[in-house]
Amino acid sequence: MPLPTRILARSRALQQRAESFLPGGVDSPVRAFRAVGGDPPFVERAEGAFLWDVDGNRYLDFFGSWGPMIQGHAFPPVVEAIQNAATRGASFGASHAGEANLAELVQRCFPSIEKLRFVSSGTEACMSAIRLARGFTGRKFVLKFEGCYHGHADALLVKAGSGVATFGIPGSAGVPEETAMHTLALPYNDLAAVEQAFATHPGQIACIIVEPVVGNAGTILPATGYLEGLRALATEHGALLILDEVMTGFRLSLGGAQELFSIRPDLTTLGKIVGGGLPVGAFGGRAEVMDFLAPLGPVYQAGTLSGNPLAMAAGISQLQHLIDHADVIYPKLEATTKAIATGVEALAHAAGIPLTTNRIGSMFTWFFTGQPVNDFEDAATSDTAAFARFHRAMLDAGVWLPPSQYEAAFISTAHGTDEIEFTLAAARQAFSL
Ligand SMILES: *Cc1c(COP(=O)(O)O)cnc(C)c1O
């Protein structure tokens, strides 16, 4: 395969400069392109479905800031909301109307969220939800699933997905065994394993936390009855069910995976889309559980920038637009994603390349494996070298996929017919190399 022909001289220079100040030149590991090779383009600006790098190259974006950009980059209503809010002050450290306004929109989409609290990231949302579940139940153990990523809080960095899976890190250094010993990591889509865990630790499991559709091992769908089974087992054993919808919330439908699959969790964690691209996370659910939080209850949780006015304004604008146009937006996302995901899959198969496509709504993954992918072990059968070659070829053709086999790709409403054709042409070229 020929080496990429794109000139990334300025990006390379900026990467070198960044490396002298930032470990690996990045603030989040998978941005470094270690898993796929080549130079990571440095972004100059983004608009709609496209990113432009500092070398003047344009890329069709398939990671959408890892999820938030469901309506494309620099979406005008969100830009305007942020600009207006900024003129009134960037942060107050005191209450303002925007917090309840965004909370009300969230609740309209997620009826299971009776009360919620805003934080600044998905990591914080999941970490806080776990603490709350432990405080509410008075139990220690947390049940999670292999390949699911719930942010990088110590207790959740056990067999985690995303960058942890990408770099093959079994559990992070710096997390004491004593911290991780109350986290049980089980295979996804295996209810018998969950039953077994409850039997082994009777009355000790505080919560089950799960990505209802896994995105952080690449996209993996729940088997029929799996989520219902988790709900039933949690209820039966007095544990809380936490659906981590940081990725799926407002993406699979307005009400996330829980609306799609009709599952009512005790707690939900949100992030990404809810902040319109600004740093926001949230966790919420049953009022009696949420009222365990300080200042009402004994579980402490706080944040200097929580409920930040710019972030609330961006979130309100993004959610209001999604709510107002949901009947157009979600079917369009579905149709575009289907055309791209199945179109590229057909090209791969025509070229004799084994490829398994997992897709739901506007998230999908092309796994370079010949077998179905229903859990992390299946995902790990992927030929990551073949994925890396594909990634480089697509990037060279102007299509920027998430730079790891173990990440979901995302489509926005800014992706349309031209973008479908552009992607298929790029893939045709990539597979023929
Ligand atoms: C991205 C993600 C997180 C972590 O959110 P950050 O904002 O990156 O801290 C947690 N859970 C899921 C399911 C995610 O996709």
The ligand as a Tripos MOL2 file, in Angstrom:
@<TRIPOS>MOLECULE
LIG
   15    15     1     0     0
SMALL
NO_CHARGES

@<TRIPOS>ATOM
      1 C1        -17.3880    9.2510   26.6990 C.3       1 LIG1
      2 C2        -17.9930    8.3540   27.6800 C.ar      1 LIG1
      3 C3        -17.7700    8.5110   29.0580 C.ar      1 LIG1
      4 C4        -16.7970    9.5120   29.6070 C.3       1 LIG1
      5 O1        -17.1650   10.8320   29.3220 O.3       1 LIG1
      6 P1        -16.0350   11.9730   29.3760 P.3       1 LIG1
      7 O2        -16.8050   13.2280   29.1150 O.co2     1 LIG1
      8 O3        -15.0490   11.6350   28.3000 O.co2     1 LIG1
      9 O4        -15.4320   11.9420   30.7160 O.co2     1 LIG1
     10 C5        -18.4620    7.6980   29.9320 C.ar      1 LIG1
     11 N1        -19.3190    6.7690   29.4820 N.ar      1 LIG1
     12 C6        -19.5510    6.5790   28.1690 C.ar      1 LIG1
     13 C7        -20.5250    5.5340   27.7390 C.3       1 LIG1
     14 C8        -18.8870    7.3500   27.2180 C.ar      1 LIG1
     15 O5        -19.0850    7.1260   25.9280 O.3       1 LIG1
@<TRIPOS>BOND
     1     1     2 1
     2     2     3 ar
     3     2    14 ar
     4     3     4 1
     5     3    10 ar
     6     4     5 1
     7     5     6 1
     8     6     7 2
     9     6     8 1
    10     6     9 1
    11    10    11 ar
    12    11    12 ar
    13    12    13 1
    14    12    14 ar
    15    14    15 1
@<TRIPOS>SUBSTRUCTURE
     1 LIG1         1 GROUP 0 **** ****
